[in-house]
Amino acid sequence: MRLIAFCLVAVTLAIGAPAHAATRQIVREQRTVIIHGEKETWRLIWDGKPKTLCGPDDVDGGALTCPCSGWAYAERGKLSLVRSRGKHDIDRLDLIPLFGQFDYPSEAENSAYVQRWPPKKGDFARAIDGDPTLTAEIKKRPAPVIMNFADYNRDGLSAKFLVQVGTMPCGKHQFAAVGITKANPHLHALASVAHPKTPLMMPLNAWQALLKSPDPTVVSIWDCGDHGSEERREFVVSADSGDIRVKDRLFSCPADNQPEMLVEETDE
């Protein structure tokens, strides 16, 4: 049974503190959600004006390089996910602790970061050619939607969404899923059965596999020869009734005509 409904509303407005206050809260994105028949507002809120990261003023520098993959063109700062009913905030999750465990742009330390303006094919060439209109044009692009709700742990409640929290060489994006579940009605990052107190972070294809089937699904994570790797890595992922299980398997990369060998298997 469908338990959640949502709509997209304005993505940039000031809330909370008055204009003269020391810290101004800025909404990055806002959604209206129906949870078990109750109307809620979910917002991604910056505490103070965010700084740019891999910004549109650095297109021909670092914005389109591997460390910035997925974050061209982003903003960074203190970012929280907030739930409200009526005029009252009922729940808040600081997103900063989810970041910093994988590769990331060096200036992003101790902050959360999400894409603000999407890159387009041709941006780099325009930057190299010195197009004076490029930066202003990028800043007119609509913000990508972050809160794309889905039921990643298959508990019947589509009240979770993915946030890119890191990248691995080169451009292998890593995501955490945040939201609420039937087992935990407070905002949190989803975890696996094996590590219930640690946020689960996986590539996009692993999270997508959870949506397609409750049965165990093999997902390729790292191929032989990728960045000189001498081992192949895969996840076996499954989710059912709110429980997520992930097996991390590492295989040898044998010479031609030789069988590969399972080197290690652990529960993520």
Contacts in CASP RR format, 6 or more apart in sequence:
PFRMAT RR
TARGET T0000
AUTHOR 0000-0000-0000
METHOD contacts of the structure
MODEL  1
MRLIAFCLVAVTLAIGAPAHAATRQIVREQRTVIIHGEKETWRLIWDGKP
KTLCGPDDVDGGALTCPCSGWAYAERGKLSLVRSRGKHDIDRLDLIPLFG
QFDYPSEAENSAYVQRWPPKKGDFARAIDGDPTLTAEIKKRPAPVIMNFA
DYNRDGLSAKFLVQVGTMPCGKHQFAAVGITKANPHLHALASVAHPKTPL
MMPLNAWQALLKSPDPTVVSIWDCGDHGSEERREFVVSADSGDIRVKDRL
FSCPADNQPEMLVEETDE
1 156 0 8 1.000
2 158 0 8 1.000
3 34 0 8 1.000
3 35 0 8 1.000
3 36 0 8 1.000
3 37 0 8 1.000
3 156 0 8 1.000
3 157 0 8 1.000
3 158 0 8 1.000
3 159 0 8 1.000
4 33 0 8 1.000
4 34 0 8 1.000
4 35 0 8 1.000
4 149 0 8 1.000
4 157 0 8 1.000
4 158 0 8 1.000
4 159 0 8 1.000
5 33 0 8 1.000
5 34 0 8 1.000
6 31 0 8 1.000
6 32 0 8 1.000
6 33 0 8 1.000
6 34 0 8 1.000
6 147 0 8 1.000
6 149 0 8 1.000
7 31 0 8 1.000
7 32 0 8 1.000
8 31 0 8 1.000
8 145 0 8 1.000
9 30 0 8 1.000
9 31 0 8 1.000
9 32 0 8 1.000
10 27 0 8 1.000
10 30 0 8 1.000
11 27 0 8 1.000
11 28 0 8 1.000
11 29 0 8 1.000
11 30 0 8 1.000
11 143 0 8 1.000
12 26 0 8 1.000
12 27 0 8 1.000
12 28 0 8 1.000
12 143 0 8 1.000
13 26 0 8 1.000
13 27 0 8 1.000
13 30 0 8 1.000
14 24 0 8 1.000
14 25 0 8 1.000
14 26 0 8 1.000
14 27 0 8 1.000
15 25 0 8 1.000
15 26 0 8 1.000
15 27 0 8 1.000
15 43 0 8 1.000
15 45 0 8 1.000
16 25 0 8 1.000
17 23 0 8 1.000
17 24 0 8 1.000
17 25 0 8 1.000
23 47 0 8 1.000
23 48 0 8 1.000
24 48 0 8 1.000
24 49 0 8 1.000
25 45 0 8 1.000
25 46 0 8 1.000
25 47 0 8 1.000
25 48 0 8 1.000
26 45 0 8 1.000
26 46 0 8 1.000
26 48 0 8 1.000
26 49 0 8 1.000
26 50 0 8 1.000
27 43 0 8 1.000
27 44 0 8 1.000
27 45 0 8 1.000
27 46 0 8 1.000
28 43 0 8 1.000
28 44 0 8 1.000
28 45 0 8 1.000
28 46 0 8 1.000
28 50 0 8 1.000
28 75 0 8 1.000
28 79 0 8 1.000
28 114 0 8 1.000
28 116 0 8 1.000
28 143 0 8 1.000
28 146 0 8 1.000
29 43 0 8 1.000
29 44 0 8 1.000
29 143 0 8 1.000
29 145 0 8 1.000
29 146 0 8 1.000
29 147 0 8 1.000
30 41 0 8 1.000
30 42 0 8 1.000
30 43 0 8 1.000
30 44 0 8 1.000
31 41 0 8 1.000
31 42 0 8 1.000
31 43 0 8 1.000
31 147 0 8 1.000
31 149 0 8 1.000
32 39 0 8 1.000
32 40 0 8 1.000
32 41 0 8 1.000
32 42 0 8 1.000
33 39 0 8 1.000
33 40 0 8 1.000
33 41 0 8 1.000
33 42 0 8 1.000
33 149 0 8 1.000
33 159 0 8 1.000
34 40 0 8 1.000
35 157 0 8 1.000
35 159 0 8 1.000
35 180 0 8 1.000
38 85 0 8 1.000
39 85 0 8 1.000
39 86 0 8 1.000
40 83 0 8 1.000
40 84 0 8 1.000
40 85 0 8 1.000
40 90 0 8 1.000
41 83 0 8 1.000
41 84 0 8 1.000
41 85 0 8 1.000
41 86 0 8 1.000
42 81 0 8 1.000
42 82 0 8 1.000
42 83 0 8 1.000
42 84 0 8 1.000
42 147 0 8 1.000
43 81 0 8 1.000
43 82 0 8 1.000
43 84 0 8 1.000
44 79 0 8 1.000
44 80 0 8 1.000
44 81 0 8 1.000
44 82 0 8 1.000
44 114 0 8 1.000
44 146 0 8 1.000
44 147 0 8 1.000
45 79 0 8 1.000
45 80 0 8 1.000
45 81 0 8 1.000
45 82 0 8 1.000
46 75 0 8 1.000
46 77 0 8 1.000
46 78 0 8 1.000
46 79 0 8 1.000
47 77 0 8 1.000
47 78 0 8 1.000
47 79 0 8 1.000
47 80 0 8 1.000
48 77 0 8 1.000
48 78 0 8 1.000
50 75 0 8 1.000
50 76 0 8 1.000
50 77 0 8 1.000
50 79 0 8 1.000
50 116 0 8 1.000
51 75 0 8 1.000
51 76 0 8 1.000
51 77 0 8 1.000
52 73 0 8 1.000
52 74 0 8 1.000
52 75 0 8 1.000
52 76 0 8 1.000
52 116 0 8 1.000
53 68 0 8 1.000
53 71 0 8 1.000
53 73 0 8 1.000
53 74 0 8 1.000
53 75 0 8 1.000
53 76 0 8 1.000
53 105 0 8 1.000
53 107 0 8 1.000
53 108 0 8 1.000
53 113 0 8 1.000
54 62 0 8 1.000
54 63 0 8 1.000
54 64 0 8 1.000
54 67 0 8 1.000
54 68 0 8 1.000
54 71 0 8 1.000
54 72 0 8 1.000
54 73 0 8 1.000
54 74 0 8 1.000
54 105 0 8 1.000
55 63 0 8 1.000
55 72 0 8 1.000
55 73 0 8 1.000
55 74 0 8 1.000
56 63 0 8 1.000
56 73 0 8 1.000
56 117 0 8 1.000
56 134 0 8 1.000
56 135 0 8 1.000
56 138 0 8 1.000
56 139 0 8 1.000
57 135 0 8 1.000
59 72 0 8 1.000
59 123 0 8 1.000
59 124 0 8 1.000
59 126 0 8 1.000
59 127 0 8 1.000
59 134 0 8 1.000
59 135 0 8 1.000
59 138 0 8 1.000
60 124 0 8 1.000
60 127 0 8 1.000
60 128 0 8 1.000
61 127 0 8 1.000
62 68 0 8 1.000
63 72 0 8 1.000
63 73 0 8 1.000
63 119 0 8 1.000
64 72 0 8 1.000
64 119 0 8 1.000
64 123 0 8 1.000
64 124 0 8 1.000
66 103 0 8 1.000
66 167 0 8 1.000
66 169 0 8 1.000
66 170 0 8 1.000
66 171 0 8 1.000
67 103 0 8 1.000
67 104 0 8 1.000
67 105 0 8 1.000
67 106 0 8 1.000
67 167 0 8 1.000
68 74 0 8 1.000
68 105 0 8 1.000
69 167 0 8 1.000
69 170 0 8 1.000
69 171 0 8 1.000
69 173 0 8 1.000
70 115 0 8 1.000
70 164 0 8 1.000
70 167 0 8 1.000
70 171 0 8 1.000
70 173 0 8 1.000
71 105 0 8 1.000
71 113 0 8 1.000
71 114 0 8 1.000
71 115 0 8 1.000
71 164 0 8 1.000
72 115 0 8 1.000
72 119 0 8 1.000
73 115 0 8 1.000
73 116 0 8 1.000
73 117 0 8 1.000
73 118 0 8 1.000
73 119 0 8 1.000
73 138 0 8 1.000
74 113 0 8 1.000
74 114 0 8 1.000
74 115 0 8 1.000
74 116 0 8 1.000
75 113 0 8 1.000
75 114 0 8 1.000
75 116 0 8 1.000
76 107 0 8 1.000
76 108 0 8 1.000
76 111 0 8 1.000
76 112 0 8 1.000
76 113 0 8 1.000
77 96 0 8 1.000
77 111 0 8 1.000
77 112 0 8 1.000
77 113 0 8 1.000
78 94 0 8 1.000
78 96 0 8 1.000
78 111 0 8 1.000
78 112 0 8 1.000
79 95 0 8 1.000
79 96 0 8 1.000
79 111 0 8 1.000
79 112 0 8 1.000
79 113 0 8 1.000
79 114 0 8 1.000
80 92 0 8 1.000
80 93 0 8 1.000
80 94 0 8 1.000
80 95 0 8 1.000
81 92 0 8 1.000
81 93 0 8 1.000
81 95 0 8 1.000
81 178 0 8 1.000
81 179 0 8 1.000
81 187 0 8 1.000
82 89 0 8 1.000
82 91 0 8 1.000
82 92 0 8 1.000
82 93 0 8 1.000
83 89 0 8 1.000
83 90 0 8 1.000
83 91 0 8 1.000
83 92 0 8 1.000
83 187 0 8 1.000
84 90 0 8 1.000
91 180 0 8 1.000
91 186 0 8 1.000
91 187 0 8 1.000
92 187 0 8 1.000
93 178 0 8 1.000
93 179 0 8 1.000
93 187 0 8 1.000
93 188 0 8 1.000
93 189 0 8 1.000
95 112 0 8 1.000
95 163 0 8 1.000
95 178 0 8 1.000
96 110 0 8 1.000
96 111 0 8 1.000
96 112 0 8 1.000
98 112 0 8 1.000
98 163 0 8 1.000
98 165 0 8 1.000
98 176 0 8 1.000
98 178 0 8 1.000
98 189 0 8 1.000
98 199 0 8 1.000
98 201 0 8 1.000
99 108 0 8 1.000
99 111 0 8 1.000
99 112 0 8 1.000
99 113 0 8 1.000
99 165 0 8 1.000
99 166 0 8 1.000
100 108 0 8 1.000
100 109 0 8 1.000
100 165 0 8 1.000
100 166 0 8 1.000
101 165 0 8 1.000
101 166 0 8 1.000
101 201 0 8 1.000
102 165 0 8 1.000
102 166 0 8 1.000
102 167 0 8 1.000
102 168 0 8 1.000
102 174 0 8 1.000
102 201 0 8 1.000
103 166 0 8 1.000
103 167 0 8 1.000
103 168 0 8 1.000
103 169 0 8 1.000
104 113 0 8 1.000
104 166 0 8 1.000
104 167 0 8 1.000
105 113 0 8 1.000
114 146 0 8 1.000
114 163 0 8 1.000
114 164 0 8 1.000
115 143 0 8 1.000
115 144 0 8 1.000
115 164 0 8 1.000
116 143 0 8 1.000
117 138 0 8 1.000
117 139 0 8 1.000
117 141 0 8 1.000
117 143 0 8 1.000
118 141 0 8 1.000
118 142 0 8 1.000
118 144 0 8 1.000
119 138 0 8 1.000
120 141 0 8 1.000
123 134 0 8 1.000
123 138 0 8 1.000
126 134 0 8 1.000
127 134 0 8 1.000
146 161 0 8 1.000
146 163 0 8 1.000
147 161 0 8 1.000
148 161 0 8 1.000
148 162 0 8 1.000
149 158 0 8 1.000
149 159 0 8 1.000
149 160 0 8 1.000
149 161 0 8 1.000
150 158 0 8 1.000
150 160 0 8 1.000
150 161 0 8 1.000
150 211 0 8 1.000
151 157 0 8 1.000
151 158 0 8 1.000
151 159 0 8 1.000
151 160 0 8 1.000
151 211 0 8 1.000
152 160 0 8 1.000
152 162 0 8 1.000
152 177 0 8 1.000
152 190 0 8 1.000
152 207 0 8 1.000
152 210 0 8 1.000
152 211 0 8 1.000
152 239 0 8 1.000
152 244 0 8 1.000
153 160 0 8 1.000
153 177 0 8 1.000
153 181 0 8 1.000
153 190 0 8 1.000
153 210 0 8 1.000
153 239 0 8 1.000
153 242 0 8 1.000
153 243 0 8 1.000
153 244 0 8 1.000
154 210 0 8 1.000
154 214 0 8 1.000
154 239 0 8 1.000
154 240 0 8 1.000
154 241 0 8 1.000
154 242 0 8 1.000
155 181 0 8 1.000
155 182 0 8 1.000
155 183 0 8 1.000
155 241 0 8 1.000
155 242 0 8 1.000
156 182 0 8 1.000
157 180 0 8 1.000
157 181 0 8 1.000
157 182 0 8 1.000
159 179 0 8 1.000
159 180 0 8 1.000
159 181 0 8 1.000
160 177 0 8 1.000
160 178 0 8 1.000
160 179 0 8 1.000
160 180 0 8 1.000
160 181 0 8 1.000
160 190 0 8 1.000
161 177 0 8 1.000
161 178 0 8 1.000
161 179 0 8 1.000
162 175 0 8 1.000
162 176 0 8 1.000
162 177 0 8 1.000
162 204 0 8 1.000
162 207 0 8 1.000
163 175 0 8 1.000
163 176 0 8 1.000
163 177 0 8 1.000
163 178 0 8 1.000
164 173 0 8 1.000
164 174 0 8 1.000
164 175 0 8 1.000
165 174 0 8 1.000
165 175 0 8 1.000
165 176 0 8 1.000
165 201 0 8 1.000
166 173 0 8 1.000
166 174 0 8 1.000
166 201 0 8 1.000
167 173 0 8 1.000
167 174 0 8 1.000
168 174 0 8 1.000
169 227 0 8 1.000
170 227 0 8 1.000
172 203 0 8 1.000
173 203 0 8 1.000
173 204 0 8 1.000
174 201 0 8 1.000
174 202 0 8 1.000
174 203 0 8 1.000
175 201 0 8 1.000
175 202 0 8 1.000
175 203 0 8 1.000
175 204 0 8 1.000
175 207 0 8 1.000
176 189 0 8 1.000
176 190 0 8 1.000
176 199 0 8 1.000
176 200 0 8 1.000
176 201 0 8 1.000
177 189 0 8 1.000
177 190 0 8 1.000
177 200 0 8 1.000
177 207 0 8 1.000
178 187 0 8 1.000
178 188 0 8 1.000
178 189 0 8 1.000
178 190 0 8 1.000
179 187 0 8 1.000
179 188 0 8 1.000
179 189 0 8 1.000
179 190 0 8 1.000
180 186 0 8 1.000
180 187 0 8 1.000
180 188 0 8 1.000
181 188 0 8 1.000
181 190 0 8 1.000
181 242 0 8 1.000
182 242 0 8 1.000
183 242 0 8 1.000
189 199 0 8 1.000
189 200 0 8 1.000
190 199 0 8 1.000
190 200 0 8 1.000
190 244 0 8 1.000
191 197 0 8 1.000
191 198 0 8 1.000
191 199 0 8 1.000
191 200 0 8 1.000
191 244 0 8 1.000
192 198 0 8 1.000
192 200 0 8 1.000
192 244 0 8 1.000
192 245 0 8 1.000
192 246 0 8 1.000
192 267 0 8 1.000
192 268 0 8 1.000
193 243 0 8 1.000
193 244 0 8 1.000
193 245 0 8 1.000
193 267 0 8 1.000
194 245 0 8 1.000
194 246 0 8 1.000
194 267 0 8 1.000
194 268 0 8 1.000
195 267 0 8 1.000
195 268 0 8 1.000
200 244 0 8 1.000
200 246 0 8 1.000
200 268 0 8 1.000
202 235 0 8 1.000
202 237 0 8 1.000
202 246 0 8 1.000
202 268 0 8 1.000
203 219 0 8 1.000
203 221 0 8 1.000
205 219 0 8 1.000
205 220 0 8 1.000
206 219 0 8 1.000
206 221 0 8 1.000
206 235 0 8 1.000
206 237 0 8 1.000
206 246 0 8 1.000
209 217 0 8 1.000
209 219 0 8 1.000
209 237 0 8 1.000
210 217 0 8 1.000
210 237 0 8 1.000
210 238 0 8 1.000
210 239 0 8 1.000
210 244 0 8 1.000
214 238 0 8 1.000
214 239 0 8 1.000
214 240 0 8 1.000
215 238 0 8 1.000
216 236 0 8 1.000
216 237 0 8 1.000
216 238 0 8 1.000
216 245 0 8 1.000
216 247 0 8 1.000
217 236 0 8 1.000
217 237 0 8 1.000
217 238 0 8 1.000
218 234 0 8 1.000
218 235 0 8 1.000
218 236 0 8 1.000
219 234 0 8 1.000
219 235 0 8 1.000
219 236 0 8 1.000
219 237 0 8 1.000
220 232 0 8 1.000
220 233 0 8 1.000
220 234 0 8 1.000
221 233 0 8 1.000
221 234 0 8 1.000
221 235 0 8 1.000
221 248 0 8 1.000
222 229 0 8 1.000
222 231 0 8 1.000
222 232 0 8 1.000
222 233 0 8 1.000
223 229 0 8 1.000
223 232 0 8 1.000
224 230 0 8 1.000
224 231 0 8 1.000
224 232 0 8 1.000
224 253 0 8 1.000
225 253 0 8 1.000
229 253 0 8 1.000
230 252 0 8 1.000
230 253 0 8 1.000
231 250 0 8 1.000
231 251 0 8 1.000
231 252 0 8 1.000
231 253 0 8 1.000
231 263 0 8 1.000
232 250 0 8 1.000
232 251 0 8 1.000
232 252 0 8 1.000
232 253 0 8 1.000
232 260 0 8 1.000
233 248 0 8 1.000
233 249 0 8 1.000
233 250 0 8 1.000
233 251 0 8 1.000
234 249 0 8 1.000
234 251 0 8 1.000
235 246 0 8 1.000
235 247 0 8 1.000
235 248 0 8 1.000
235 249 0 8 1.000
235 268 0 8 1.000
236 246 0 8 1.000
236 247 0 8 1.000
236 249 0 8 1.000
237 244 0 8 1.000
237 245 0 8 1.000
237 246 0 8 1.000
237 247 0 8 1.000
238 244 0 8 1.000
238 245 0 8 1.000
239 245 0 8 1.000
245 267 0 8 1.000
246 267 0 8 1.000
246 268 0 8 1.000
247 265 0 8 1.000
247 266 0 8 1.000
247 267 0 8 1.000
247 268 0 8 1.000
248 264 0 8 1.000
248 265 0 8 1.000
248 266 0 8 1.000
248 267 0 8 1.000
248 268 0 8 1.000
249 262 0 8 1.000
249 264 0 8 1.000
249 265 0 8 1.000
250 262 0 8 1.000
250 263 0 8 1.000
250 264 0 8 1.000
250 265 0 8 1.000
251 260 0 8 1.000
251 261 0 8 1.000
251 262 0 8 1.000
251 263 0 8 1.000
252 260 0 8 1.000
252 261 0 8 1.000
252 263 0 8 1.000
253 260 0 8 1.000
254 260 0 8 1.000
254 261 0 8 1.000
END
